[in-house]
Amino acid sequence: MKKNLFFIGLDISKADFAASIYQTPDQPIVTKEAIPNDRKGFEMLLLWLYDHHIDKTNSRICMEATGVYSQAIAYYFLFQDFPVSVELD
């Protein structure tokens, strides 16, 4: 089983989302807030992750299911071959 070095936590709302990079559950390494919840914002997040040397081989994207607000970003990262976990409750 592959070990993830980084977990990317997403807090998603209708207009935007925040992303935090974690290596341990206690403290995020860095957080980026108010990223637009659209394709341009998803691309911004991907570039931000690359700037922090994070890619599909060393990370997992994690988010709560927020209906239509989380679907697009989940699919975007799945199509980029990132492992994605969606918490349903």
Backbone bond lengths (Angstrom), bond angles and torsions (degrees), N, CA, C in turn:
res aa  C-N    CA-C-N  psi(-1)  N-CA   C-N-CA  omega(-1)  CA-C   N-CA-C  phi
1 M - - - 1.446 - - 1.524 109.59 -
2 K 1.315 116.36 134.43 1.456 122.22 -179.15 1.524 110.64 -73.18
3 K 1.323 116.33 136.82 1.457 120.94 177.99 1.524 109.09 -94.86
4 N 1.331 115.93 129.28 1.459 120.81 175.85 1.522 108.97 -85.93
5 L 1.313 116.55 128.07 1.450 120.67 177.73 1.518 111.55 -84.64
6 F 1.333 116.52 -29.86 1.457 121.68 -177.51 1.524 109.98 -129.70
7 F 1.316 114.94 142.37 1.454 121.68 172.23 1.516 107.39 -116.73
8 I 1.327 116.25 130.13 1.456 122.15 -179.53 1.522 107.08 -105.68
9 G 1.327 116.08 109.48 1.455 121.04 179.69 1.516 110.25 -92.54
10 L 1.329 116.46 127.75 1.461 121.48 179.51 1.520 109.72 -112.24
11 D 1.328 116.36 133.76 1.462 123.58 174.14 1.524 105.90 -114.10
12 I 1.328 116.85 107.77 1.463 122.02 -165.72 1.519 111.43 -109.77
13 S 1.334 115.46 134.98 1.462 121.81 171.81 1.529 108.22 -129.17
14 K 1.309 116.29 -177.78 1.466 120.65 -176.03 1.531 112.01 -60.66
15 A 1.319 117.47 -48.39 1.467 121.14 -172.98 1.520 113.87 -88.46
16 D 1.337 117.15 -33.67 1.459 119.08 -174.71 1.524 110.34 -153.69
17 F 1.325 114.91 -177.74 1.462 120.39 177.43 1.516 109.12 -150.50
18 A 1.319 115.33 161.50 1.458 122.44 174.13 1.524 107.65 -114.86
19 A 1.316 115.78 149.75 1.461 121.63 178.81 1.520 109.03 -129.72
20 S 1.324 116.07 136.10 1.463 121.93 176.48 1.519 108.97 -128.44
21 I 1.317 115.34 140.04 1.460 122.13 177.47 1.524 108.04 -100.23
22 Y 1.330 115.96 127.06 1.468 122.33 -179.52 1.527 110.22 -123.47
23 Q 1.349 114.79 146.01 1.463 121.17 164.85 1.517 110.08 -114.37
24 T 1.323 116.88 -25.07 1.459 123.34 173.90 1.521 107.38 -129.01
25 P 1.327 118.79 157.99 1.462 120.64 -176.99 1.530 114.25 -67.30
26 D 1.326 117.42 -19.55 1.459 120.93 -170.41 1.522 115.08 -78.25
27 Q 1.305 116.78 -42.65 1.457 120.07 -167.36 1.526 110.86 -139.26
28 P 1.351 116.91 123.62 1.467 117.32 174.96 1.531 110.50 -69.57
29 I 1.301 115.65 147.07 1.460 121.05 175.77 1.521 109.40 -72.58
30 V 1.324 114.94 -45.04 1.463 121.11 -179.19 1.527 107.87 -157.08
31 T 1.328 115.79 150.39 1.462 121.74 179.42 1.518 109.23 -130.02
32 K 1.315 115.75 140.78 1.466 122.32 174.61 1.522 106.42 -122.29
33 E 1.332 116.78 127.02 1.458 120.95 -175.62 1.523 111.57 -113.09
34 A 1.322 114.62 163.57 1.468 124.07 174.47 1.531 112.89 56.31
35 I 1.316 116.09 49.89 1.461 121.86 173.54 1.528 106.54 -89.23
36 P 1.327 118.60 129.88 1.471 119.65 -178.79 1.532 111.81 -58.11
37 N 1.323 115.92 136.43 1.464 121.07 -179.87 1.528 109.47 -86.57
38 D 1.331 114.54 68.22 1.464 122.14 176.88 1.529 107.99 -152.57
39 R 1.313 116.28 178.11 1.472 119.78 -175.63 1.527 112.32 -57.07
40 K 1.330 117.49 -39.88 1.463 120.09 179.02 1.535 110.38 -62.20
41 G 1.332 116.69 -40.53 1.458 120.78 177.14 1.519 112.18 -65.42
42 F 1.336 116.86 -38.75 1.466 120.37 178.08 1.527 110.01 -62.66
43 E 1.332 116.14 -41.60 1.462 120.36 178.49 1.525 110.70 -66.25
44 M 1.348 117.10 -37.59 1.466 120.72 176.07 1.527 110.44 -61.02
45 L 1.335 116.52 -43.23 1.461 120.61 178.76 1.526 110.76 -62.83
46 L 1.311 117.37 -44.22 1.462 120.71 179.80 1.529 110.80 -59.19
47 L 1.321 117.75 -44.77 1.469 121.02 178.13 1.527 111.32 -64.95
48 W 1.334 116.83 -39.21 1.462 121.44 177.56 1.527 110.20 -61.38
49 L 1.328 116.93 -42.54 1.464 120.39 177.22 1.524 110.80 -62.63
50 Y 1.322 117.00 -45.32 1.467 120.34 178.38 1.529 110.93 -59.89
51 D 1.344 117.27 -38.45 1.468 120.86 177.58 1.529 111.79 -60.56
52 H 1.334 117.01 -27.51 1.461 122.36 178.51 1.538 111.66 -97.54
53 H 1.330 116.30 16.41 1.475 122.89 177.80 1.527 112.10 60.90
54 I 1.324 115.12 37.46 1.457 121.86 178.83 1.517 108.35 -114.56
55 D 1.325 115.54 130.55 1.462 120.37 178.55 1.526 109.36 -144.46
56 K 1.312 116.03 -170.96 1.471 121.08 -175.59 1.523 113.45 -67.29
57 T 1.327 118.08 -16.57 1.464 120.62 -177.76 1.523 113.62 -86.72
58 N 1.332 117.69 -15.64 1.466 119.26 -174.22 1.527 113.51 -130.89
59 S 1.336 117.18 20.80 1.461 118.45 -174.42 1.525 112.20 -150.32
60 R 1.320 114.70 170.73 1.464 123.34 173.08 1.524 107.05 -141.35
61 I 1.335 116.35 132.12 1.461 123.00 176.22 1.532 107.41 -87.61
62 C 1.342 116.84 128.87 1.472 121.65 -177.92 1.526 109.64 -126.78
63 M 1.339 115.76 138.27 1.469 120.44 179.71 1.513 109.95 -157.31
64 E 1.337 115.13 161.37 1.456 120.92 170.39 1.515 108.45 -85.63
65 A 1.313 116.37 150.12 1.463 120.51 173.44 1.523 107.89 -72.88
66 T 1.309 116.38 117.16 1.467 121.29 177.54 1.522 109.40 -120.89
67 G 1.314 115.63 39.19 1.463 120.23 178.06 1.514 111.79 63.96
68 V 1.311 115.19 -136.03 1.465 119.90 -176.41 1.522 112.20 -64.83
69 Y 1.330 117.97 -22.10 1.465 119.99 -178.30 1.527 112.44 -69.61
70 S 1.318 117.93 -29.05 1.468 120.16 -178.42 1.525 113.52 -100.52
71 Q 1.309 118.44 -13.96 1.468 120.33 -175.00 1.522 112.92 -62.88
72 A 1.315 117.34 -47.03 1.467 119.93 -174.33 1.525 111.71 -63.00
73 I 1.324 117.27 -44.54 1.469 119.01 -178.63 1.530 111.08 -70.18
74 A 1.327 117.30 -34.77 1.469 119.73 176.41 1.527 109.97 -61.69
75 Y 1.321 116.95 -47.57 1.466 120.24 178.81 1.526 111.53 -65.05
76 Y 1.327 117.71 -39.30 1.465 120.55 179.47 1.528 109.98 -56.26
77 F 1.348 117.04 -49.34 1.461 119.26 -177.34 1.526 112.45 -74.14
78 L 1.313 117.89 -30.19 1.467 119.23 172.72 1.527 110.86 -62.70
79 F 1.326 116.98 -41.74 1.465 120.39 178.63 1.525 112.22 -69.34
80 Q 1.341 117.35 -19.67 1.465 121.78 173.80 1.536 110.76 -87.38
81 D 1.338 116.86 4.69 1.469 124.56 179.33 1.527 114.60 69.22
82 F 1.330 117.48 22.38 1.460 120.96 172.45 1.521 109.16 -79.69
83 P 1.329 118.19 144.99 1.459 119.15 168.96 1.532 108.50 -70.52
84 V 1.322 116.87 132.85 1.469 122.24 -177.36 1.521 108.80 -127.60
85 S 1.332 115.67 133.00 1.468 121.91 173.96 1.518 108.40 -119.54
86 V 1.344 115.83 129.99 1.461 121.60 178.70 1.524 107.64 -118.42
87 E 1.323 116.01 119.38 1.467 122.50 178.49 1.521 108.58 -80.48
88 L 1.319 116.73 122.10 1.462 120.63 -174.49 1.516 113.87 -87.25
89 D 1.318 119.63 -21.92 1.466 118.55 177.37 1.479 113.86 -145.49
